């Protein structure tokens, strides 16, 4: 059985150029999602995937949630037994200023061992890795005792209303699975001479807060006769900036800081900030992730006020991003804001929930399969694993209610540099070795879960 898996992993290595080429083709399709229903144009990416899968005799279906918005679903296997779902999205965020990019954002160019372009990291390299896993397993004629499904959907960057959210509403049977793998984590952390991979089993919730400030307008030549809404917003922003959230170390992640960060002894709500200061001195990225995992975040992200330069603003809107812990719902956020802004006249609060915090169990047999597939993919047995929490939100929230045990985990290569991925930033890129590692991981996970080894 081990020899067969070794053969499959060698097939990935032999298909190196094919995996790279598919990623490049996907990056070159500008599936830019600016949040409007008519943007995205993910149908072109879905059609590319459909053609690629068909080359190996894999049938697929494309479901249009709008004119140019395509969601593709494909599967291989016996149709009986367990069902494993590979999840990804094909839309990307906009490019604000192309002149700042070293390489064209939709060129898919190769340099420095990386594929450069918008969406290379988030998440077209994973789209390609998952599709290639199905193609190579089909090409090898691997008998699966269950079903391996792939769903690559639209609109994740704007909330999923035309993607996984739409599919879960209209075709839940196609997304329902025993297990699922999606984005959300996969960068290793070096601790105590070991490589530690957190496996995110859940994610924070996301809400958007609109703080509307009402004043009194007047001609700008006599500003003392006005009640300037922009000036009133200054105090609102000051209070938002000074907000100190409740700290919580309830997540299982904080029971494993000895392995993850070499922290001795238990960590509590009262001691976590001091511990984070120690961790930050040697690993800024890890400390930042742990800080986000231990508290709700509230940050002002947009402000709009006034209608003309010679008129004092009567109204002003401050928009805030909020990421919540599992036990913090919309009402909790509203109560916190009412307390924070108490005593301010002319301020109204609107809380819009985008994603509810959700999670799958860490203590589950699927975890062992994910861990072993990671060892297989990287060819290493000296890896450690701990529970993790995705501090953003993903499409996983649409399939966990269907009963899917879902982990947000695609392991990157240990020698890759996470600071170069640049997701949502200029010069976004994906390391080729991580792309191949991801492909090997998806092949190995299917083999471990559904193949002869299972």
Secondary structure, DSSP 8 states (H G I E B T S, - for coil): -HHHHHHHHHHHHHTHHHHHHHHHHHHTS--B--SSTT---THHHHHHHHHHHHTTT--EEEEEEETTEEEEEEEEE-SSS-EEEEEEE--B---S-GGG-SS-TTS-EEETTEEESTTIIIIIHHHHHHHHHHHHHHHTT---SSEEEEEEES-GGGTSTTTHHHHHHH-HHHH--SEEEESS---EEEETTEEEEEEEEEE-EEEEEEEEEE-B--BGGGGGGSB-HHHHHHHHHHHHHH----B---SGGGG-HHHHH---S---TTTHHHHHHHHHTT-HHHHHHHHHHTB-EEEEEEEEE-S-TTB--SEEEEEEEEEE-TT--HHHHHHHHHHHTTT-TTEEEEEEEEE--EE--SSSHHHHHHHHHHHHHHT-S-EEEEEEEESS--THHHHHTTT-EEEE-----TTS-GGG--TTSTT-EEEHHHHHHHHHHHHHHHHHHHSTT-
